[in-house]
Amino acid sequence: MIDQVRPAQLDDWLAAHPGSPLVLDVREPWERQVSSVQPQGFELVAIPMNEIPGRLAELPQDRPMAVLCHHGARSLRVAMFLQQQGYTDVANIAGGIDAWAQERDPGVPRY
């Protein structure tokens, strides 16, 4: 089962998962140009969803990872895929960057 973490709860999730956590943004480049997050207490890695299988080697298996997309559907699919590939500490950021803008950082543009 994949943990579901709301953006408002991300700080608690990060604190409970020490070890250089990262947020994996799986949105398309044009989406990241419209709206993006600033790393605070985590490393931000951006790999579009369709490139994940070919770029798995770029994602360390020994670090906690929370996956982000627009509303949370693509990120859940990627989190489930990563779990199937042996990643053990993976969460989905429920509501995606849209919820991020509402719950965590109102300066992030919604689209």
QUIBEL-V278278 format. One record per run of one state. SS is the DSSP state (h for helix, s for strand, l for the rest). FROM is the first residue (numbers start at 1). TO is the last residue. Records with the same first field share a line. If there is no record, write none. Layout:
SS=FROM-TO / FROM-TO
This chain:
l=1-2 / 17-21 / 26-28 / 35-42 / 47-48 / 52-52 / 59-64 / 69-72 / 85-89 / 95-95 / 104-111
s=3-6 / 22-25 / 43-46 / 65-68 / 90-94
h=7-16 / 29-34 / 49-51 / 53-58 / 73-84 / 96-103
